Amino acid sequence: MTQKGLVRGLAASLMGACFFAGLSIATSVAMLARVEPTLVSPHGLLIRGAPDMLVWITFALIAMALALVSLVLVKKVTDAEAVKRDFGVVAKILWVLVFLNGFLAIATIFLALFSLGIEGMGERAATALQRRYWLGTFVPVLLAAAVNAVGAYFLRTIAGGKMLMMNIFKKVNLSVAIAATVLMVIASLYALHGRESSSSGSTNQNWEWILRGRGF
């Protein structure tokens, strides 16, 4: 593989690891809060018909795989000019994602405020709706934005000529991917245990509802 191909592969793997780690952390937080992720949910967008939880777990696994790929590729990259160009491009992509996440967070604030005091809505339903807005969308997208912002900062700095930052970023990237994977495992076990202990229905039915993201 040529240097250009190596650099593009490294840039893509570093960016992808940040993106999927952010999604994994976001969905994990919503799962721990027993709220179905809303705007970060892949249902009907990425893989139609696939159980949501299985897709969410895949986010963490992809982040881990890409972080490991970057560890291998970073040792082979020597073209500083290619790094400057390609890392600058992926940094801009991540900053766009940060902006979109911020926009979603702000939009969620307005939705949550406008939904207060909806006529005919009971207290329990109103509370559930607010939890969905704040814990299913607002907090998750802010966390995803934070992960993407860290990645964008490192990529932009490396593109600016500080090649030594690449060794630091690869470790940070791997650490975030590991944290995202561990958090997703904990959230998945918590969701499964909570559903099993709170319902007296059949086991098969419980698992179907849990896997489709409705068991929180």
C-alpha positions in Angstrom: 0.0 0.0 0.0 1.3 3.5 -0.9 1.9 6.2 1.7 -1.2 8.1 0.5 -3.3 5.0 1.0 -1.8 4.4 4.5 -2.4 8.0 5.6 -6.0 7.9 4.3 -6.6 4.6 6.0 -5.1 5.9 9.3 -7.1 9.2 9.1 -10.3 7.3 8.4 -9.8 4.7 11.2 -9.0 7.4 13.8 -12.1 9.5 12.8 -14.3 6.4 12.6 -13.1 5.2 16.0 -14.1 8.6 17.5 -17.5 8.6 15.8 -18.5 5.1 16.8 -17.1 5.4 20.3 -19.2 8.6 20.7 -22.3 6.7 19.5 -21.6 3.8 21.8 -21.1 6.0 24.9 -24.3 8.0 24.0 -26.5 5.0 23.7 -25.0 3.4 26.8 -25.9 6.4 29.0 -29.5 6.2 27.7 -29.6 2.5 28.4 -28.3 3.0 31.9 -31.0 5.6 32.5 -33.6 3.1 31.2 -34.6 5.4 28.4 -34.5 4.4 24.7 -32.0 6.5 22.7 -34.0 8.7 20.3 -32.0 10.9 17.9 -29.0 8.7 18.3 -30.9 5.5 17.6 -30.0 3.7 14.4 -33.4 2.0 14.1 -34.8 2.4 10.6 -31.7 4.3 9.4 -28.6 2.1 9.4 -29.9 -1.5 9.5 -33.6 -2.0 8.9 -35.2 -4.7 10.9 -32.1 -5.4 13.1 -32.6 -5.4 16.9 -31.5 -2.0 18.2 -29.4 -3.3 21.1 -27.4 -5.5 18.8 -26.7 -2.6 16.5 -25.7 -0.5 19.5 -23.2 -3.1 20.7 -21.8 -3.2 17.2 -20.9 0.5 17.6 -18.5 -0.3 20.4 -17.0 -3.2 18.6 -16.4 -1.1 15.4 -14.8 1.6 17.5 -12.5 -0.9 19.1 -11.6 -2.5 15.8 -10.8 0.9 14.1 -8.7 2.0 17.1 -6.6 -1.2 16.9 -6.2 -0.7 13.1 -4.9 2.8 13.7 -2.3 1.3 16.1 -0.9 -0.7 13.2 -1.1 1.9 10.5 0.5 4.7 12.6 3.8 2.9 12.6 4.0 2.8 8.8 3.1 6.4 8.1 6.0 8.7 7.1 4.5 11.2 4.6 4.0 14.4 6.5 2.4 16.3 3.6 -0.3 13.5 3.2 -0.9 13.6 6.9 -1.4 17.4 6.9 -3.9 17.1 4.0 -6.0 14.1 5.0 -6.0 14.7 8.7 -7.2 18.2 8.1 -10.1 16.9 6.1 -11.3 14.3 8.7 -10.8 17.0 11.5 -13.3 19.2 9.6 -15.7 16.3 9.3 -15.6 15.7 13.1 -16.1 19.4 13.8 -19.3 19.2 11.6 -20.5 16.3 13.7 -19.8 18.3 16.9 -21.8 21.2 15.4 -24.7 18.8 14.5 -24.7 17.3 18.0 -24.7 20.7 19.5 -27.7 21.7 17.4 -29.6 18.6 18.4 -28.8 19.3 22.1 -30.2 22.9 21.7 -33.2 21.6 19.8 -33.9 19.1 22.5 -33.9 21.8 25.2 -36.7 23.7 23.3 -38.6 20.5 22.7 -38.5 19.6 26.4 -39.6 23.1 27.4 -42.4 23.3 24.9 -43.7 19.9 26.0 -44.1 21.0 29.6 -47.7 21.2 30.6 -49.2 19.6 27.5 -52.9 19.5 27.9 -54.3 16.1 28.7 -51.0 14.5 29.5 -50.8 12.8 32.9 -47.9 13.3 35.3 -46.4 9.9 34.7 -46.5 10.3 30.9 -45.0 13.8 31.2 -42.2 12.6 33.4 -41.4 9.8 31.0 -41.3 12.2 28.1 -39.0 14.6 29.9 -36.6 11.7 30.7 -36.6 10.7 27.1 -35.7 14.2 26.0 -33.0 14.8 28.6 -31.5 11.3 29.2 -32.4 9.8 25.8 -31.2 12.7 23.7 -29.7 15.8 25.4 -27.0 14.1 27.5 -26.1 11.4 25.0 -25.6 13.9 22.1 -23.5 16.1 24.3 -21.3 13.2 25.2 -21.0 12.2 21.6 -20.1 15.8 20.8 -17.3 15.8 23.5 -15.8 12.6 22.1 -15.8 14.0 18.5 -14.4 17.3 19.7 -11.5 15.6 21.3 -10.8 13.7 18.1 -11.1 16.8 16.0 -8.7 18.7 18.2 -6.0 16.0 18.0 -6.5 15.5 14.2 -6.3 19.3 13.6 -3.2 19.6 15.8 -1.5 16.7 13.9 -2.5 18.2 10.6 -0.8 21.4 11.8 2.6 19.7 11.8 2.8 18.2 15.3 3.4 14.6 14.2 4.4 13.6 17.7 0.8 14.1 18.8 -0.1 11.1 16.7 1.4 8.7 19.2 -0.6 10.3 22.0 -3.8 10.4 20.0 -3.6 6.7 19.1 -3.4 5.9 22.8 -6.3 8.3 23.7 -8.3 6.8 20.8 -7.8 3.3 22.1 -8.6 4.3 25.6 -11.9 5.9 24.6 -12.8 2.8 22.5 -12.1 0.5 25.4 -14.2 2.8 27.8 -17.0 2.8 25.2 -16.9 -1.0 25.0 -16.9 -1.5 28.7 -19.7 1.0 29.2 -21.8 -0.7 26.5 -21.3 -4.1 28.1 -22.3 -2.8 31.5 -25.3 -1.0 30.1 -26.4 -4.1 28.1 -26.2 -6.3 31.2 -28.0 -3.7 33.3 -30.8 -3.4 30.8 -31.2 -7.2 30.4 -31.1 -7.8 34.2 -33.6 -4.9 34.8 -36.1 -6.2 32.3 -35.9 -9.8 33.5 -36.3 -8.8 37.2 -39.2 -6.5 36.5 -41.4 -8.5 34.2 -43.2 -11.8 34.7 -43.7 -12.4 31.0 -42.1 -15.2 29.0 -38.4 -15.2 28.6 -38.5 -15.1 24.8 -40.9 -12.2 24.8 -38.7 -10.3 27.3 -35.6 -10.8 25.2 -37.4 -9.6 22.0 -38.5 -6.4 23.7 -35.1 -5.8 25.3 -33.2 -6.3 22.0 -35.5 -3.9 20.2 -34.8 -1.2 22.7 -38.2 -1.2 24.3 -37.2 -2.8 27.6 -35.9 0.3 29.4 
